[in-house]
Amino acid sequence: MVRKTVTVELASGLEARPAAMLVQVASQYDSNIYVEVDSKRVNAKSIMGMMTLGLTAGESITISADGADEDQAVSDIEKYLSNN
């Protein structure tokens, strides 16, 4: 299992469209991927789960992945959250 804390650097946070894009990135991988903030933990492949987090720009989250492609999954999600 890989865990990494990252900061959401998307200007609008994770509103509907950015959340949908994050789900698309996560869905490319076979690993189980979760996003955690405070005491909430949701499946990164679930648009409804991601929307319930209401993440804003500058917020720190923990991404965890477990599976054969876990390292690449966490790396690509981190890139998405920091480069857009």
N, CA, C and O atoms as a GROMACS GRO file, in nm:
protein
  336
    1MET      N    1   0.084  -0.119   0.000
    1MET     CA    2   0.000   0.000   0.000
    1MET      C    3   0.088   0.124   0.000
    1MET      O    4   0.188   0.132   0.071
    2VAL      N    5   0.048   0.221  -0.081
    2VAL     CA    6   0.118   0.349  -0.090
    2VAL      C    7   0.025   0.457  -0.038
    2VAL      O    8  -0.093   0.460  -0.072
    3ARG      N    9   0.079   0.546   0.046
    3ARG     CA   10   0.001   0.659   0.098
    3ARG      C   11   0.083   0.786   0.078
    3ARG      O   12   0.204   0.787   0.101
    4LYS      N   13   0.016   0.892   0.036
    4LYS     CA   14   0.087   1.018   0.015
    4LYS      C   15  -0.008   1.134   0.045
    4LYS      O   16  -0.123   1.134   0.002
    5THR      N   17   0.044   1.232   0.119
    5THR     CA   18  -0.033   1.352   0.146
    5THR      C   19   0.002   1.457   0.042
    5THR      O   20   0.119   1.486   0.019
    6VAL      N   21  -0.100   1.512  -0.021
    6VAL     CA   22  -0.081   1.614  -0.124
    6VAL      C   23  -0.176   1.731  -0.099
    6VAL      O   24  -0.274   1.718  -0.026
    7THR      N   25  -0.144   1.844  -0.159
    7THR     CA   26  -0.227   1.963  -0.149
    7THR      C   27  -0.302   1.983  -0.279
    7THR      O   28  -0.244   1.973  -0.388
    8VAL      N   29  -0.431   2.010  -0.268
    8VAL     CA   30  -0.513   2.037  -0.386
    8VAL      C   31  -0.475   2.176  -0.437
    8VAL      O   32  -0.497   2.276  -0.369
    9GLU      N   33  -0.417   2.182  -0.557
    9GLU     CA   34  -0.372   2.309  -0.613
    9GLU      C   35  -0.459   2.355  -0.730
    9GLU      O   36  -0.423   2.449  -0.800
   10LEU      N   37  -0.571   2.289  -0.750
   10LEU     CA   38  -0.664   2.332  -0.855
   10LEU      C   39  -0.734   2.458  -0.807
   10LEU      O   40  -0.786   2.461  -0.696
   11ALA      N   41  -0.736   2.562  -0.889
   11ALA     CA   42  -0.790   2.691  -0.849
   11ALA      C   43  -0.934   2.682  -0.796
   11ALA      O   44  -0.970   2.751  -0.701
   12SER      N   45  -1.015   2.597  -0.858
   12SER     CA   46  -1.155   2.586  -0.817
   12SER      C   47  -1.178   2.472  -0.718
   12SER      O   48  -1.293   2.442  -0.685
   13GLY      N   49  -1.071   2.410  -0.670
   13GLY     CA   50  -1.088   2.294  -0.582
   13GLY      C   51  -1.140   2.177  -0.664
   13GLY      O   52  -1.114   2.167  -0.784
   14LEU      N   53  -1.214   2.090  -0.600
   14LEU     CA   54  -1.270   1.975  -0.673
   14LEU      C   55  -1.420   1.992  -0.688
   14LEU      O   56  -1.500   1.921  -0.626
   15GLU      N   57  -1.457   2.088  -0.774
   15GLU     CA   58  -1.597   2.102  -0.812
   15GLU      C   59  -1.631   1.988  -0.907
   15GLU      O   60  -1.551   1.897  -0.925
   16ALA      N   61  -1.748   1.992  -0.967
   16ALA     CA   62  -1.796   1.880  -1.048
   16ALA      C   63  -1.700   1.837  -1.158
   16ALA      O   64  -1.664   1.719  -1.166
   17ARG      N   65  -1.657   1.929  -1.243
   17ARG     CA   66  -1.572   1.892  -1.356
   17ARG      C   67  -1.435   1.842  -1.310
   17ARG      O   68  -1.392   1.736  -1.356
   18PRO      N   69  -1.364   1.913  -1.222
   18PRO     CA   70  -1.234   1.861  -1.176
   18PRO      C   71  -1.247   1.728  -1.101
   18PRO      O   72  -1.158   1.642  -1.111
   19ALA      N   73  -1.355   1.710  -1.027
   19ALA     CA   74  -1.376   1.583  -0.957
   19ALA      C   75  -1.397   1.470  -1.057
   19ALA      O   76  -1.346   1.360  -1.039
   20ALA      N   77  -1.472   1.498  -1.164
   20ALA     CA   78  -1.494   1.398  -1.268
   20ALA      C   79  -1.363   1.361  -1.337
   20ALA      O   80  -1.340   1.244  -1.369
   21MET      N   81  -1.278   1.460  -1.359
   21MET     CA   82  -1.148   1.433  -1.421
   21MET      C   83  -1.061   1.347  -1.328
   21MET      O   84  -0.991   1.257  -1.375
   22LEU      N   85  -1.065   1.374  -1.199
   22LEU     CA   86  -0.989   1.294  -1.103
   22LEU      C   87  -1.038   1.150  -1.104
   22LEU      O   88  -0.957   1.057  -1.099
   23VAL      N   89  -1.169   1.130  -1.111
   23VAL     CA   90  -1.226   0.996  -1.117
   23VAL      C   91  -1.178   0.925  -1.244
   23VAL      O   92  -1.148   0.806  -1.240
   24GLN      N   93  -1.169   0.997  -1.355
   24GLN     CA   94  -1.120   0.937  -1.480
   24GLN      C   95  -0.975   0.895  -1.467
   24GLN      O   96  -0.937   0.788  -1.514
   25VAL      N   97  -0.893   0.978  -1.403
   25VAL     CA   98  -0.752   0.942  -1.381
   25VAL      C   99  -0.744   0.816  -1.295
   25VAL      O  100  -0.673   0.722  -1.329
   26ALA      N  101  -0.817   0.815  -1.185
   26ALA     CA  102  -0.813   0.701  -1.093
   26ALA      C  103  -0.865   0.573  -1.158
   26ALA      O  104  -0.814   0.464  -1.130
   27SER      N  105  -0.964   0.586  -1.243
   27SER     CA  106  -1.027   0.469  -1.304
   27SER      C  107  -0.938   0.398  -1.406
   27SER      O  108  -0.970   0.288  -1.449
   28GLN      N  109  -0.828   0.460  -1.445
   28GLN     CA  110  -0.734   0.397  -1.538
   28GLN      C  111  -0.654   0.285  -1.472
   28GLN      O  112  -0.588   0.208  -1.541
   29TYR      N  113  -0.660   0.277  -1.340
   29TYR     CA  114  -0.575   0.183  -1.266
   29TYR      C  115  -0.656   0.072  -1.203
   29TYR      O  116  -0.772   0.090  -1.167
   30ASP      N  117  -0.592  -0.044  -1.190
   30ASP     CA  118  -0.656  -0.160  -1.128
   30ASP      C  119  -0.655  -0.151  -0.975
   30ASP      O  120  -0.738  -0.213  -0.909
   31SER      N  121  -0.564  -0.074  -0.920
   31SER     CA  122  -0.551  -0.062  -0.774
   31SER      C  123  -0.676  -0.003  -0.711
   31SER      O  124  -0.751   0.070  -0.776
   32ASN      N  125  -0.699  -0.036  -0.584
   32ASN     CA  126  -0.802   0.030  -0.505
   32ASN      C  127  -0.742   0.164  -0.460
   32ASN      O  128  -0.635   0.166  -0.399
   33ILE      N  129  -0.810   0.273  -0.491
   33ILE     CA  130  -0.757   0.407  -0.463
   33ILE      C  131  -0.858   0.483  -0.378
   33ILE      O  132  -0.978   0.486  -0.408
   34TYR      N  133  -0.809   0.545  -0.272
   34TYR     CA  134  -0.895   0.621  -0.181
   34TYR      C  135  -0.839   0.760  -0.157
   34TYR      O  136  -0.718   0.781  -0.160
   35VAL      N  137  -0.929   0.854  -0.133
   35VAL     CA  138  -0.892   0.989  -0.095
   35VAL      C  139  -0.946   1.011   0.046
   35VAL      O  140  -1.062   0.983   0.074
   36GLU      N  141  -0.859   1.062   0.133
   36GLU     CA  142  -0.897   1.085   0.272
   36GLU      C  143  -0.874   1.230   0.309
   36GLU      O  144  -0.773   1.290   0.273
   37VAL      N  145  -0.970   1.285   0.381
   37VAL     CA  146  -0.956   1.419   0.438
   37VAL      C  147  -1.032   1.418   0.570
   37VAL      O  148  -1.146   1.373   0.578
   38ASP      N  149  -0.966   1.468   0.673
   38ASP     CA  150  -1.021   1.461   0.809
   38ASP      C  151  -1.057   1.316   0.840
   38ASP      O  152  -0.970   1.228   0.833
   39SER      N  153  -1.182   1.288   0.872
   39SER     CA  154  -1.221   1.151   0.905
   39SER      C  155  -1.296   1.084   0.791
   39SER      O  156  -1.346   0.973   0.806
   40LYS      N  157  -1.305   1.151   0.676
   40LYS     CA  158  -1.376   1.095   0.561
   40LYS      C  159  -1.279   1.020   0.470
   40LYS      O  160  -1.167   1.066   0.446
   41ARG      N  161  -1.323   0.905   0.418
   41ARG     CA  162  -1.244   0.826   0.324
   41ARG      C  163  -1.337   0.778   0.215
   41ARG      O  164  -1.434   0.707   0.242
   42VAL      N  165  -1.307   0.816   0.090
   42VAL     CA  166  -1.394   0.778  -0.021
   42VAL      C  167  -1.313   0.713  -0.132
   42VAL      O  168  -1.193   0.735  -0.146
   43ASN      N  169  -1.381   0.634  -0.212
   43ASN     CA  170  -1.322   0.569  -0.327
   43ASN      C  171  -1.296   0.676  -0.434
   43ASN      O  172  -1.388   0.746  -0.474
   44ALA      N  173  -1.173   0.688  -0.480
   44ALA     CA  174  -1.138   0.789  -0.580
   44ALA      C  175  -1.200   0.760  -0.716
   44ALA      O  176  -1.197   0.845  -0.804
   45LYS      N  177  -1.257   0.642  -0.735
   45LYS     CA  178  -1.321   0.606  -0.862
   45LYS      C  179  -1.471   0.634  -0.859
   45LYS      O  180  -1.542   0.604  -0.955
   46SER      N  181  -1.519   0.692  -0.750
   46SER     CA  182  -1.661   0.722  -0.733
   46SER      C  183  -1.686   0.872  -0.741
   46SER      O  184  -1.641   0.946  -0.654
   47ILE      N  185  -1.757   0.916  -0.843
   47ILE     CA  186  -1.785   1.059  -0.858
   47ILE      C  187  -1.870   1.109  -0.741
   47ILE      O  188  -1.847   1.220  -0.692
   48MET      N  189  -1.965   1.031  -0.697
   48MET     CA  190  -2.049   1.074  -0.585
   48MET      C  191  -1.966   1.086  -0.456
   48MET      O  192  -1.983   1.181  -0.379
   49GLY      N  193  -1.878   0.990  -0.436
   49GLY     CA  194  -1.792   0.996  -0.318
   49GLY      C  195  -1.702   1.118  -0.320
   49GLY      O  196  -1.687   1.186  -0.219
   50MET      N  197  -1.643   1.146  -0.435
   50MET     CA  198  -1.553   1.261  -0.447
   50MET      C  199  -1.628   1.391  -0.426
   50MET      O  200  -1.575   1.484  -0.365
   51MET      N  201  -1.750   1.400  -0.474
   51MET     CA  202  -1.828   1.523  -0.459
   51MET      C  203  -1.865   1.548  -0.312
   51MET      O  204  -1.878   1.664  -0.271
   52THR      N  205  -1.881   1.443  -0.234
   52THR     CA  206  -1.918   1.461  -0.093
   52THR      C  207  -1.805   1.524  -0.012
   52THR      O  208  -1.829   1.580   0.095
   53LEU      N  209  -1.682   1.516  -0.062
   53LEU     CA  210  -1.569   1.572   0.013
   53LEU      C  211  -1.566   1.724   0.008
   53LEU      O  212  -1.520   1.788   0.103
   54GLY      N  213  -1.615   1.783  -0.100
   54GLY     CA  214  -1.617   1.928  -0.113
   54GLY      C  215  -1.479   1.991  -0.095
   54GLY      O  216  -1.464   2.089  -0.022
   55LEU      N  217  -1.380   1.936  -0.162
   55LEU     CA  218  -1.242   1.982  -0.146
   55LEU      C  219  -1.220   2.119  -0.209
   55LEU      O  220  -1.270   2.148  -0.318
   56THR      N  221  -1.144   2.202  -0.139
   56THR     CA  222  -1.114   2.337  -0.188
   56THR      C  223  -0.965   2.350  -0.215
   56THR      O  224  -0.885   2.269  -0.169
   57ALA      N  225  -0.929   2.452  -0.291
   57ALA     CA  226  -0.788   2.478  -0.323
   57ALA      C  227  -0.711   2.501  -0.194
   57ALA      O  228  -0.758   2.571  -0.104
   58GLY      N  229  -0.593   2.443  -0.186
   58GLY     CA  230  -0.508   2.458  -0.069
   58GLY      C  231  -0.530   2.355   0.040
   58GLY      O  232  -0.456   2.351   0.138
   59GLU      N  233  -0.629   2.272   0.024
   59GLU     CA  234  -0.660   2.169   0.124
   59GLU      C  235  -0.566   2.049   0.108
   59GLU      O  236  -0.535   2.008  -0.003
   60SER      N  237  -0.522   1.994   0.220
   60SER     CA  238  -0.436   1.875   0.218
   60SER      C  239  -0.521   1.750   0.227
   60SER      O  240  -0.612   1.741   0.309
   61ILE      N  241  -0.489   1.653   0.142
   61ILE     CA  242  -0.560   1.526   0.141
   61ILE      C  243  -0.457   1.414   0.140
   61ILE      O  244  -0.340   1.435   0.108
   62THR      N  245  -0.501   1.295   0.175
   62THR     CA  246  -0.415   1.177   0.167
   62THR      C  247  -0.471   1.084   0.061
   62THR      O  248  -0.589   1.048   0.062
   63ILE      N  249  -0.384   1.047  -0.031
   63ILE     CA  250  -0.421   0.952  -0.136
   63ILE      C  251  -0.359   0.818  -0.098
   63ILE      O  252  -0.240   0.811  -0.066
   64SER      N  253  -0.438   0.712  -0.101
   64SER     CA  254  -0.385   0.579  -0.074
   64SER      C  255  -0.426   0.486  -0.187
   64SER      O  256  -0.537   0.495  -0.240
   65ALA      N  257  -0.335   0.397  -0.222
   65ALA     CA  258  -0.362   0.300  -0.328
   65ALA      C  259  -0.303   0.166  -0.289
   65ALA      O  260  -0.198   0.159  -0.225
   66ASP      N  261  -0.373   0.060  -0.327
   66ASP     CA  262  -0.328  -0.074  -0.296
   66ASP      C  263  -0.353  -0.162  -0.418
   66ASP      O  264  -0.468  -0.183  -0.458
   67GLY      N  265  -0.245  -0.212  -0.478
   67GLY     CA  266  -0.258  -0.297  -0.595
   67GLY      C  267  -0.132  -0.296  -0.677
   67GLY      O  268  -0.032  -0.236  -0.640
   68ALA      N  269  -0.138  -0.364  -0.790
   68ALA     CA  270  -0.019  -0.384  -0.874
   68ALA      C  271   0.036  -0.253  -0.930
   68ALA      O  272   0.157  -0.240  -0.948
   69ASP      N  273  -0.051  -0.155  -0.957
   69ASP     CA  274  -0.006  -0.029  -1.016
   69ASP      C  275  -0.021   0.089  -0.920
   69ASP      O  276  -0.043   0.203  -0.962
   70GLU      N  277  -0.010   0.061  -0.790
   70GLU     CA  278  -0.035   0.163  -0.688
   70GLU      C  279   0.059   0.284  -0.697
   70GLU      O  280   0.014   0.397  -0.680
   71ASP      N  281   0.187   0.261  -0.723
   71ASP     CA  282   0.282   0.373  -0.730
   71ASP      C  283   0.246   0.469  -0.843
   71ASP      O  284   0.244   0.591  -0.823
   72GLN      N  285   0.218   0.415  -0.960
   72GLN     CA  286   0.184   0.500  -1.075
   72GLN      C  287   0.051   0.571  -1.053
   72GLN      O  288   0.036   0.687  -1.092
   73ALA      N  289  -0.043   0.504  -0.991
   73ALA     CA  290  -0.174   0.564  -0.965
   73ALA      C  291  -0.160   0.686  -0.874
   73ALA      O  292  -0.215   0.792  -0.905
   74VAL      N  293  -0.090   0.672  -0.764
   74VAL     CA  294  -0.072   0.783  -0.671
   74VAL      C  295   0.005   0.897  -0.738
   74VAL      O  296  -0.028   1.014  -0.720
   75SER      N  297   0.107   0.862  -0.814
   75SER     CA  298   0.188   0.962  -0.883
   75SER      C  299   0.103   1.043  -0.982
   75SER      O  300   0.114   1.166  -0.986
   76ASP      N  301   0.020   0.976  -1.061
   76ASP     CA  302  -0.060   1.045  -1.161
   76ASP      C  303  -0.170   1.131  -1.097
   76ASP      O  304  -0.202   1.238  -1.148
   77ILE      N  305  -0.228   1.084  -0.989
   77ILE     CA  306  -0.329   1.164  -0.920
   77ILE      C  307  -0.264   1.289  -0.859
   77ILE      O  308  -0.321   1.398  -0.864
   78GLU      N  309  -0.145   1.272  -0.803
   78GLU     CA  310  -0.074   1.387  -0.749
   78GLU      C  311  -0.044   1.488  -0.859
   78GLU      O  312  -0.061   1.608  -0.840
   79LYS      N  313   0.001   1.440  -0.976
   79LYS     CA  314   0.028   1.530  -1.089
   79LYS      C  315  -0.098   1.606  -1.130
   79LYS      O  316  -0.093   1.726  -1.154
   80TYR      N  317  -0.210   1.535  -1.136
   80TYR     CA  318  -0.336   1.601  -1.175
   80TYR      C  319  -0.372   1.711  -1.076
   80TYR      O  320  -0.410   1.820  -1.116
   81LEU      N  321  -0.360   1.682  -0.948
   81LEU     CA  322  -0.399   1.780  -0.847
   81LEU      C  323  -0.306   1.900  -0.838
   81LEU      O  324  -0.345   2.006  -0.789
   82SER      N  325  -0.183   1.884  -0.885
   82SER     CA  326  -0.088   1.994  -0.873
   82SER      C  327  -0.060   2.069  -1.003
   82SER      O  328  -0.013   2.183  -0.998
   83ASN      N  329  -0.087   2.010  -1.118
   83ASN     CA  330  -0.049   2.073  -1.244
   83ASN      C  331  -0.163   2.148  -1.315
   83ASN      O  332  -0.136   2.224  -1.408
   84ASN      N  333  -0.285   2.128  -1.274
   84ASN     CA  334  -0.395   2.192  -1.346
   84ASN      C  335  -0.436   2.322  -1.281
   84ASN      O  336  -0.527   2.389  -1.328
   0.00000   0.00000   0.00000
